Amino acid sequence: MLVLSRQKDESIIIGDNIEVIIVDVRGDKVRLGINAPKDVSVHRREVYEAIQKEKDHKLPNKQ
């Protein structure tokens, strides 16, 4: 895992086309802005996990 320190209005670049910007820092909360191509899904982890669980639930049983 890469760990970076950033301040408000600073950003990191992932690959050639994803930018994560520090929008705001208040206490122990950080607000992020994410610029990514429309074909790249961006979700909070809990949303992503719920989507994956739903996909797994819908898969037919293989025997």
Secondary structure, 3 states (H helix, E strand, C coil): CCCCCCCCCCEEEECCCEEEEEEEEECCEEEEEEECCCCCCCCCHHHHHHHHHHHHHHCCCCC
